[in-house]
Amino acid sequence: MGKFLADRFRYFEAYAPGEQPRDRKYVKLNTNESPFPPASGVARALAECAETLNLYPDPTYAALRGKLAALHGVTPDMVTVGCGSDEILDFIFRAFLSDRGAVFPDVTYGFYKVLAELYGIAYREIPLRDGFAVAPSDYAPTAPSGGNPAVVLAEPNAPTGIAAGEKAITEILEADPLRPVVIDEAYADFSGVSAVPLLGKHKNLIVVRTFSKSRSLAGGRVGYCVASPEIIRDIDLIRFSTNPYNLSRAAVAAAEASLDDDGYFKECVETVVRTRDRFAADLRAIGFDLSDSSANFVFARCPEISGKRLAAVLRERGFLVRRFDGERIKDHLRITVGSRSDMAALFSELKNIAEK
């Protein structure tokens, strides 16, 4: 560490993003990117916006928010946008969790813990039940209403791919209407279920979404949030106080064009889901253990080989997958669903490895 770094960060562990290698060409299945290019209109929109890049974007992002509001059947004042869903989460943690703290599963998206530690937010990790299940009773309030920490859940969860379901989320929302409940729906398009319709009854709900996965814009860095107008105003208070022009004109143009081609979006999602289910069935047939994923990845382990060894062997053979060091999941691999040909090639390798 450098000599000028603040003492509180001396032993801070930053979030480790998925590897983006340059040393050779891999079948890259480690960062849950889409195997498909963006919708065809995105390239045209980017070309058209090039002439206006000398100007700042509209800081209200009214047009994009209007399209997102129409998509989800809400009003534009219930939507705000960010540089990927990670920036939205950053705004939420600062706006609502600084004083009250947070609870989230012990096996989930690692960015939650990093954000809490970055901002000195008290947090508690709640162990998932057997089968990596979320039990709503584990999130039951322990203090009077309004004095409980916020709940943060990825739905479906990452890296397990398991969805808690609407009933569980509703139970958590109703347990204390005065605590925020953040539902991170980065992968919800692949499950076909969203918590957004619950906003009509639950003003403590905050839904976070992204264009990175299902809309093939991981490189565009566009995320958004859907919540009550009051919550959106508070998030925008933080946004305007830190980075009011947080989306570039190019990012906005790409996002709007992707929303305009709903047929392409649906086709890509359906293809990923079919490929996921086929790949999962094939892995189970050769002895792998898998969770029931509702996302664009599978979470699998081979009982005959450690996760560390299996990931290393796959890398040697040109396949990148994601492995985590947590004690409960160290032998599992999170494998992004790529193209049909990529998954067929990977399955062939896994079958050979398992047989040996």
N, C-alpha and C positions, 0 to 999 in steps of 0.2 A: 504494500500500500504506500502511496505517496505521503510525504510529510505534512501536506496541507489538508488531507482528508479529515473531516470531522470525526471525533472519537467514536461517536455512536455508530459509525459505519465501518469501523476497523474490522469487525468480524461478521459483517453483513454478507449474506449469501444471496446474490441476485438470481432472478429467474433464468433458467437455462433453456433457451429456445431450441427447437429442433435443428439439427445439423443441416447446413446448406453447403455441401462439399464442392470443391473445385478440382480435386486431384485426379478424378477420373469420372467416367459416365456410369451412373448407377440407375437401377430401377428404384425410384425414390418413393418410398411408402412410409415415411417417418414423420410427416408434418400435417397430415390430413388435408392436403390441398386437393382440389378437384382435378381429375384426369382430363377434363375438357377445357378448351379455351373459352374465353368470355363470349357472350352473345355477339353475333356479327355486327350489330349496331354499335357496339362499344368502340371499335376501331374508327368508325366514321365520326362518332361523337368526339373522340380524342383529337382527331385531325381538325375538326371544326373549331374546337376550343383553343387550339394552339395560338390562334391570332389574338386571343384576349388574355394570354398569360402575363401580360404586363400589368394587368389590373388585379386587385385583390378580389376574392370571391365575396358574394353576399354573406355577411356574417350570420344572418338569420337562417340561411339555407332554406328559404321558404318553399321553393319549387320542389326540392328533394323531400322535405318534410311533408309536403302536400301529397306527393306520390306514395310515400310510406303510410301516411294516414289513411289514404284510400285503400291501400293494400290490406290493412288490418281492420278497417271499419271503425276508425276512431277519428277524432278531430286533430288538426295539425298542432294544436297546443299541447297535445299528449305525446309528442315525438321530439327528440333531439338527436343530434348526430355526433359522431366522433371519429378519430383516426384509428379505426379498428375498434372492436368491442373492448380491447384492453384499455383504451383511453376512457371509454365510458365507465368501465369498472373503477378506474382511478378516480374519476370525478365522484362516483357514488361513495367510494370509501372515504374520501375527504369530506364530502357534504353531510353524510348521514351516520357514519360509523366511528368518527373520531372520538366522540364522547361516550357512546353506548357500547362499543365493542362489537364483536362478531362471533358467530359459530358457523362452522362448515364441516363437512365430512373429513375424516382422516385420509381417505383416498379420493382425491378430486384434482381439479385444475390447480397446479402449483402456484399460479399467480396470486391467488387469494391470500395465501400465507405471506408471500413476498410483499404485497401491498400493505398488509397489516403491520408487518415489521418495519417497513419503510416509513410509515407514518406514526409509529408508536401506538398502534391500536391494539387494545387487549383482545385476544381471540382464544377460542377453545376449539380443538378438533374433536369431533364426535365420531367414534368408530362405527363404520358401516357394519351391519349385521351379516350373518352368514350369507354367502352368495352375493356379497357386496350390495346388500339392499339398504335403502333408507327407511328407517322406522320413524314415523311422525312423532311418536311418544318420546323419542330421544331428544326432540326439540321443544318439548313442553316448557312453558314459562316457569321460571323459578322465583320471579319477583312480581310485584304488582304490575298491572298493565301499563305499558309505556316505559318500564324500567328494565326491560329485557334486551339482550344483545340482538342485533340484526341477524337474520338467517340468510346464508348465501348458498345456493344450490345450483349446480350445473344440471340441466335437464334437456336431453339425457346426460348422464354423468360422464366425465372424462377422467381417467382413461378406460373406464369399464364399459361404457356404452349403454348402461342400464338406465331406464327411465323410471322415476319414482311414480309417476302417474298423477292425473288430475285430482283423484281423491286424496292422496297423501299431501299434495300441495295445498289443497283447500283446507285440510285439517290444520296444517301449520299456519296458514293465513288466519284462520278463525281463532286459533289459540290465544293470540294477543293482537288485536287489530291496531295497536299503537306501536308495534315494532315493525321496521321495514323487513320485507322478505324479497330478496333479490334472486330472480330466476334467470340464470345464464343459458340462453337458448342457442348457443353457437351451432348446435347440431339438430335443432328441432325440426328443420325441414325434412330430415331423413326419417323422423318418427311420424311426421304428419300430424303432430299434436302440439298446440301452443297454449300457454297460460294467458295470452292476451285477452281472450273472452272473459276471463275472471275479473278483469279490471272494473267491470261495471258494478261489482259487488264488494270489491276489496281494494280500498284506497291505499293500503299499505304495500301493494304489490308493485314491484319494479321489474320489468322484463328487458333483458339485454340481448341483442341479436347482432349478426354480422353478415357481411357480403362475402367473407373470405372462403367459405366452404361451398355452399350450394349454388352460389352465383359466380363462382370461378374468378373472384377478384381478390385473392389473398395479397397480391402485389399492389392492389389499389388502396388498401388500408381504409376501409369504410365500415363503421359499425353504427349502431343506433340503439336508442332506448325508447320504450313505450311505457308510460306511467300516467298518473293523474296530472292535470295541469300544474298543480301546486308543486309536485315533485320535480316536474320538468323545469319549472322556473328556478328551483333551487339548484338543480344540476347546471343550468345555464349561468347561474350566478358564479359558479366555480369555473365554468368554461370561459366566460367573458373575462374572468379575473386572471386567467392563465394563458389561454391560447384562443382568442376569439375567431381567428381565421384558421381553425384547426383542420379543415379539409381544403385541399387545393381545388382549383377549378377543374383540373384533369380528373381528380377522384370523383368529384360531383358529376361530371359529364359521364363518366363510366358507370357510376351507380344508377343514374337516371336511365341510361340506355339499357342497362340490364333489366331494370324493372319494366321497361316497355316491351320486352320480349318474353312474356310469361310462358309461351308454348315451349321455347327452348329450355327455360329453367325447369319446367316440369319434366320434360323428356330426360334431361340430365339427371335429375333426382331419381326418377324411376329406374333409370339404367344402373345407377350406383346401388340402389336398394336391391335390385335383382342380382347384381353381381355379388354384393355382400352376402346375401342369403345362400347363394350357390357355393361361394367360397367357404362359408361357415359350415355348411353341410358336408362338403368334401373334407374339411379338416377333422370334423367329428368322426367321419368314417375311417380315418386312419389313426384314431386314438387321441387326438388333441382334446383338451378341456377348454371350453369357451363360455363366456358370459353371453346372455341374450342381448346382443347389441341392437340399439335403435339409431345408431349414428352412422357415419360414413367410414367406420373402421371396425375391426374385430379385436377382441382382447383374448388372447389365447396362450396356452402353455402346453408344452409336450412333457408328459410325466417322465420321460426317459432321458431328458437332457436339461441342464440348467438354462435359464433365460439368458444369462450372460454368455454362455458358450454358444447357444443357438444364434444369438444376435451377431456374435463374432464370425461364426461360420457363414451366415448369410451375407455379411459384409464382404468377406473374402470372395464370395461368389457373385458379388455385384448387386446385392439387394440391401437397401437401407430400411430398417424398421426402428421403432422406438421402444426402449426399455427404461424402466425406472428402478431406482435403488431401494425404494421402500420395502421393509421387511415382508409385508403381506403380499406384495406384487412383484418381487424381484425376479420371479421365474416366468412372469407373463410378458408377452410382447404385444404392443399396440400396433396393429398393421392397418395402414390406410388402404381403403378400397380404391385401387387404380383402375386402369383399363382392363377389359376382359383378357387381353393378351398378357398384360403384366401379371394378373392374378393367376392365370394358367401357368405361366413360367415359374412363379413363386411356388405354387402348389407342387409342381413337379420336383423342385428342389427340396421342399419340406418333406415330401413323400420319401424321397431318396434318403434324406437324413434320418427320418423316423425309422425306416426299415433297417438302417445300419446300427 
